[in-house]
Amino acid sequence: MVRCPLLEVCARIEGHEVHYAMLREYCRGFVDWQGVLRRAEREGMAPLLRRQLLASGSLFPDTVRRSLNILYRRHQHQAKVRSELLLEILEICRRNQLTPIVIKGAALCHTLYPDPALRPMRDIDLLFQQDEVDRAQELLLAAGFSQSASPIPADHHHLPAIHKTVGELDLYVELHRGLYPHCPPYYPEVDFAYLLESSERFMLAGVEVLTFNHEEMLHYLFQHGFRAPLSYEPYRLIHAADIIGFVERHYHSLDWQHLQRHYPILVRALPLLHHISPWNFKRVPEPFLPQGERGKRREPLPFRGWPQRRFKELEGKERLAGVLSATFIPPLWWLKVYYGLGSWWGVVVARCILHPRQVFWWVHLYSHFVIVTPQQHSPGAESRLHSLRQFLLSSWNKALGVWRKLRSLS
């Protein structure tokens, strides 16, 4: 993956002098502005790119300025329509005694960002109590929403997406029964009653809206943005902007003892976002960045191995050695963030045990293509020896299938 430091350093809400100086330097002599604009839209960063370029006094082409202004007005319109749709959904829930918690961008754009247009999003996410979520989906479908045809497992943490067309915009909503998928990196249990009881409240057009308290919000932003399953897409820079902005806004009011006790991976990983966009030490104390990370510029490269990139994508493009290297030897920065590593010994453990274990979990999940189908055993053949034989045969078939896929890349 090709980095774009100019865009990375803009992954924050409020700028500061060190950040502005870096941005001005990156802009000097930069030529691939059309590539930056395309990537900024993919990363949800176009409005923040415009904000940071203007605030820093960076030099950039007038054509880029005009394009960013057009994109910003488009995001302004989308944010307005999305907020109106959220109010409509909340009113339906209120009338039917349902209590959703608004999560991710739909809450942050009104509580963290000074302008909702600065926080683009793909959909509105709402968390419901498990025994309310199906009822909520039915009510919204009856109110004119349409359901996505994409298949989703019955035990998935959110229901199939629903959408509604407003003018020229097709807006998507996901109703969650949980926060995380049931797969590595083995997420914490979600206690809806606790999240509801400890929730924060904000006002939207005179309507009271519930969202997570600060500690739970920060933890969820990190898990969602930087600890997705290996098969999911790489982190997006807008997720880094959420976290950096949140920490710089709330650092002195966050309960760091609670975070350290319950979410130590989060606490160890947060300082490393400095390598995307540098922390403002007027808002967070300088010791927040460990001594070993000061003065360094690690490349904040994401995981790009299998199963994030599937065999069909890799065939004819990369050789076996490259795929194995990307899969089993991911970038050091990603490894430290994903596994919350704070020491060289932790890096060794992650490289040798934690990360290979995750990869093999996905091998087991995806290796449904078998070369030889074991014969079904008779009801009386339940001996340990027979069970072991069936297990070994099945494992061999799976491993052989994976190996043949890998050989196709060489």
C-alpha positions in Angstrom: 0.0 0.0 0.0 1.4 3.4 -1.0 1.4 5.9 1.8 0.2 9.5 1.5 1.8 11.4 4.4 0.1 14.7 3.3 -3.3 13.1 3.9 -2.3 11.2 7.0 -1.1 14.3 8.8 -4.6 15.9 8.2 -6.3 13.1 10.2 -7.2 15.3 13.1 -9.9 17.9 13.9 -7.8 20.8 15.3 -4.4 21.6 14.0 -1.3 22.9 15.8 2.0 24.4 14.9 4.0 21.2 14.5 1.3 19.7 12.4 0.9 22.8 10.3 4.6 22.9 9.6 4.6 19.3 8.5 1.7 19.9 6.2 3.2 22.9 4.6 6.4 20.9 4.0 4.4 18.0 2.4 2.6 20.4 0.1 5.8 22.0 -1.2 6.4 20.6 -4.6 3.6 18.0 -4.3 2.0 17.2 -7.7 -0.5 14.2 -7.4 -3.4 16.3 -6.1 -6.0 14.4 -8.1 -4.8 11.2 -6.5 -5.0 12.8 -3.0 -8.6 14.0 -3.7 -9.7 10.5 -4.8 -8.1 8.9 -1.8 -9.4 11.6 0.6 -13.0 10.7 -0.5 -12.4 7.0 0.0 -10.9 7.6 3.5 -13.7 10.0 4.5 -11.2 12.8 4.8 -12.0 15.4 2.1 -13.6 17.9 4.4 -10.8 17.6 6.9 -8.2 17.9 4.2 -9.8 21.2 3.1 -10.0 22.4 6.7 -6.3 21.6 7.5 -4.9 23.0 4.2 -6.7 26.3 4.7 -5.9 26.6 8.4 -2.2 25.8 7.9 -1.7 28.4 5.1 -0.3 25.6 2.8 0.2 26.4 -0.9 -1.9 24.2 -3.2 -3.5 24.7 -6.7 -6.7 26.7 -7.1 -8.2 23.8 -9.0 -7.8 21.7 -5.9 -9.3 24.4 -3.8 -12.3 24.5 -6.0 -12.7 20.7 -5.9 -12.5 20.7 -2.2 -15.1 23.4 -1.9 -17.4 21.4 -4.1 -16.9 18.3 -2.0 -17.4 20.2 1.2 -20.8 21.6 0.0 -21.8 18.1 -1.0 -20.9 16.7 2.4 -22.8 19.6 4.1 -25.9 18.6 2.2 -25.4 14.9 3.0 -24.9 15.7 6.7 -28.1 17.8 6.8 -30.2 15.1 5.2 -28.6 12.4 7.4 -29.4 14.3 10.5 -33.0 14.7 9.5 -33.2 11.0 8.8 -31.7 10.2 12.2 -34.4 12.4 13.9 -37.1 10.6 11.9 -35.8 7.2 13.1 -35.5 8.4 16.7 -39.1 9.6 16.6 -40.3 6.2 15.4 -38.4 4.6 18.2 -39.8 7.0 20.8 -43.4 6.4 19.7 -42.8 2.6 20.1 -40.9 2.8 23.5 -37.6 1.7 21.9 -34.3 3.0 23.2 -31.4 3.1 20.8 -27.9 4.3 21.5 -26.4 6.3 18.6 -22.8 5.2 17.9 -19.8 6.0 15.7 -20.0 8.8 13.2 -23.7 9.6 13.7 -22.9 10.7 17.3 -19.4 12.1 16.7 -20.5 14.5 14.0 -22.7 16.3 16.6 -20.6 15.9 19.7 -16.9 16.0 18.6 -16.8 17.8 15.3 -17.5 21.5 15.1 -19.3 21.0 11.9 -21.2 17.7 11.0 -20.0 18.0 7.4 -16.4 17.4 8.6 -17.4 13.8 9.5 -18.6 11.9 6.4 -20.0 8.4 7.1 -21.2 5.5 5.1 -24.3 4.8 7.3 -26.0 5.6 10.5 -25.3 3.0 13.3 -27.7 2.4 16.2 -27.3 -0.1 19.0 -30.4 -1.7 20.5 -31.1 -4.1 23.3 -31.2 -7.6 21.7 -34.9 -8.1 22.3 -35.7 -4.7 20.6 -33.6 -4.8 17.5 -35.9 -7.0 15.3 -38.9 -4.9 16.3 -37.0 -1.7 15.3 -36.1 -3.2 11.9 -39.7 -4.1 11.3 -40.9 -0.6 12.2 -38.4 1.1 9.9 -39.2 -1.2 7.0 -42.9 -0.4 7.5 -42.0 3.3 7.5 -40.5 3.2 4.0 -37.0 1.8 4.4 -35.8 -1.0 2.1 -33.6 -3.9 3.3 -30.4 -4.8 1.7 -30.3 -8.2 -0.2 -26.8 -8.9 1.0 -26.8 -12.1 3.1 -25.8 -11.8 6.8 -25.5 -14.7 9.3 -28.3 -15.0 11.8 -25.9 -14.4 14.7 -24.1 -11.4 13.2 -23.7 -8.3 15.4 -26.0 -6.2 13.2 -29.0 -6.9 11.1 -29.0 -6.5 7.3 -28.5 -2.9 6.3 -31.6 -0.9 5.5 -31.7 2.2 3.3 -34.0 5.0 2.2 -33.7 7.3 -0.8 -34.0 11.0 0.1 -33.8 13.2 -3.0 -30.7 11.9 -4.9 -29.2 10.4 -1.8 -29.4 6.7 -0.8 -28.9 6.6 3.0 -28.0 3.5 4.9 -28.8 2.5 8.4 -27.4 -0.5 10.4 -29.3 -1.7 13.6 -26.9 -3.4 16.0 -27.7 -6.1 18.5 -24.0 -6.1 19.5 -20.8 -4.2 18.7 -18.4 -6.8 17.5 -18.3 -9.9 15.2 -17.8 -13.3 16.8 -14.2 -13.9 15.6 -10.6 -12.9 16.5 -9.3 -10.7 17.9 -11.8 -11.9 20.5 -13.7 -8.8 21.5 -15.0 -8.0 25.0 -18.6 -8.8 25.9 -21.1 -6.0 25.5 -23.4 -5.2 28.4 -26.2 -3.1 26.9 -27.7 -2.3 30.3 -24.4 -0.8 31.5 -23.9 1.2 28.2 -27.4 2.5 28.6 -27.1 3.4 32.3 -23.7 5.1 31.8 -24.6 6.8 28.5 -24.0 10.4 27.6 -26.7 12.6 26.2 -26.6 15.3 23.6 -29.3 17.5 21.9 -30.1 17.3 18.2 -32.7 19.8 17.1 -34.3 19.8 20.5 -34.3 16.0 20.8 -32.3 14.2 23.5 -30.0 11.6 22.0 -28.1 8.8 23.8 -24.5 7.8 23.0 -21.7 6.1 24.9 -19.9 7.6 27.8 -16.4 8.9 27.0 -14.4 5.8 28.1 -16.7 3.4 26.2 -16.8 5.7 23.2 -13.0 5.8 23.0 -12.7 2.1 23.4 -15.2 1.4 20.7 -13.6 3.8 18.3 -10.3 2.0 18.7 -11.8 -1.5 18.4 -13.8 -0.5 15.3 -11.1 1.5 13.6 -7.9 -0.4 14.3 -8.7 -3.9 15.6 -11.1 -5.1 12.9 -10.8 -8.8 11.9 -8.0 -9.6 9.5 -10.5 -10.2 6.7 -11.9 -6.6 7.0 -10.6 -3.6 5.1 -7.6 -1.6 6.4 -8.1 1.2 8.8 -9.4 4.5 7.3 -7.9 7.8 8.2 -11.2 9.2 9.4 -11.1 6.7 12.2 -7.7 8.0 13.2 -9.1 11.6 13.1 -12.0 10.5 15.4 -9.6 9.0 18.0 -7.0 11.8 17.9 -9.6 14.4 18.1 -11.4 12.6 20.9 -8.3 12.2 23.0 -7.2 15.8 22.5 -10.6 17.1 23.4 -11.2 14.9 26.5 -7.8 13.8 27.7 -8.1 15.5 31.1 -11.6 14.3 31.8 -11.1 10.6 30.8 -10.8 8.0 33.5 -7.4 6.6 32.6 -7.4 4.3 35.6 -10.6 2.7 34.3 -9.1 2.4 30.8 -5.9 0.9 32.0 -7.7 -1.6 34.2 -10.3 -2.7 31.6 -8.7 -1.8 28.2 -4.9 -2.0 28.5 -4.5 -2.8 24.8 -6.2 0.6 24.0 -4.0 2.5 26.4 -0.8 1.0 25.0 -1.8 1.5 21.4 -3.2 5.1 21.6 0.2 6.9 21.7 1.3 5.2 18.4 -1.3 7.2 16.5 1.4 9.9 16.8 2.9 8.4 13.7 -0.2 9.2 11.6 -0.6 12.8 12.9 1.5 14.1 15.7 -0.1 14.7 19.1 -0.7 18.3 20.2 1.3 18.4 23.5 -0.6 21.5 24.5 -3.7 19.2 24.8 -2.1 16.0 26.0 1.0 15.8 28.2 4.3 14.9 26.5 4.8 11.8 28.6 1.7 10.3 26.9 4.1 9.4 24.1 6.6 6.8 25.4 10.2 7.7 25.4 11.0 5.0 22.9 8.6 6.5 20.3 9.8 10.1 20.5 11.8 11.4 17.6 10.8 8.4 15.5 8.6 8.4 12.4 7.3 4.8 12.0 5.3 4.1 8.9 1.7 3.6 9.9 1.1 0.8 7.4 -1.9 -1.4 7.7 -2.1 -5.2 7.5 -2.3 -6.2 3.8 -1.9 -10.0 3.8 -4.3 -12.9 3.5 -7.3 -13.1 4.3 -7.7 -9.3 3.9 -6.7 -9.7 0.3 -8.3 -12.8 -1.2 -6.7 -15.3 -3.6 -8.7 -14.1 -6.5 -7.3 -10.6 -6.0 -3.7 -11.9 -5.6 -3.5 -14.4 -8.5 -1.3 -13.1 -11.2 -0.2 -10.1 -9.2 2.0 -11.4 -6.3 4.2 -14.4 -5.8 3.8 -16.8 -2.9 6.8 -15.4 -1.0 5.2 -11.9 -1.0 1.8 -13.2 0.2 3.3 -15.2 3.0 5.5 -12.3 4.1 2.6 -9.8 4.1 0.5 -12.3 6.0 2.9 -13.5 8.7 5.3 -10.6 9.0 3.0 -7.5 9.0 4.4 -4.0 9.5 5.7 -3.3 13.0 3.5 -0.3 13.6 0.3 -2.2 12.8 1.5 -5.1 15.0 2.1 -2.9 18.0 -1.3 -1.1 17.6 -3.3 -4.2 16.9 -2.0 -6.3 19.7 -1.3 -3.4 22.1 2.4 -4.1 22.5 4.5 -2.1 24.9 7.8 -3.9 24.9 10.2 -5.8 22.6 9.2 -9.1 24.3 5.6 -8.3 23.4 6.6 -7.9 19.8 8.3 -11.3 19.9 5.2 -13.0 21.4 2.9 -11.4 18.8 5.1 -12.3 15.9 5.6 -15.9 17.0 2.3 -16.8 18.7 -0.5 -14.2 18.7 -0.5 -13.3 15.0 0.1 -16.8 13.6 -2.7 -18.0 15.8 -5.1 -15.5 14.2 -4.0 -16.4 10.7 -4.5 -20.1 11.3 -8.0 -19.3 12.8 -8.9 -17.8 9.4 -7.3 -20.7 7.5 -9.6 -23.0 9.5 -12.6 -20.8 8.8 -12.0 -20.4 5.0 -10.7 -23.8 4.2 -14.1 -25.2 3.4 -12.8 -26.4 0.0 -11.7 -30.0 0.6 -10.0 -32.3 -1.8 -11.2 -35.6 -0.4 -14.5 -35.9 1.5 -14.2 -38.2 4.5 -16.7 -41.1 4.6 -19.5 -40.6 7.1 -18.9 -43.0 10.0 -21.5 -45.3 11.3 -23.3 -44.6 14.6 -21.3 -47.2 16.4 -17.9 -45.9 15.3 -17.4 -43.3 18.1 -14.1 -44.5 19.4 -11.4 -42.0 20.1 -9.2 -43.5 17.4 -11.9 -43.1 14.8 -12.6 -39.5 15.8 -8.8 -38.7 15.7 -8.6 -40.3 12.2 -11.5 -38.2 11.0 -10.0 -35.0 12.5 -6.6 -35.6 10.9 -8.1 -36.4 7.5 -10.2 -33.3 7.6 -7.3 -31.1 8.7 -5.1 -32.6 6.0 -7.7 -31.9 3.3 -8.1 -28.3 4.5 -4.3 -27.8 4.6 -3.9 -29.3 1.1 -6.6 -27.0 -0.3 -4.9 -23.9 1.2 -1.6 -25.0 -0.1 -2.9 -25.5 -3.7 -4.4 -22.0 -3.5 -1.0 -20.6 -2.4 0.9 -22.6 -5.1 -1.3 -20.9 -7.7 0.3 -17.6 -6.8 3.9 -18.8 -7.4 
